[in-house]
Amino acid sequence: MPSIPGSRALSVAVAEEAAIDVIADLLHWLHVHGLDADEALDRAQMHFEAELELAGEEE
């Protein structure tokens, strides 16, 4: 199958948009259930950074 110029960039852009949509959906869910979205984002960021550190992939 021939490669379409720029198709990799498009795939990355589509995947990034899908990830953003998932995050937004989770934020809506937190809001509907009366939970603090900012607190959840802070905790998720700390969790993510701890996992990177354990994997030796510190930023």
Buried (B, 14 or more C-beta within 10 A) or exposed (E): EEEEEEEEEEEEEEEEEEEEEEEEEBBEEBEEEEEEEEEBBEEEEEEEEEEEEEEEEEE
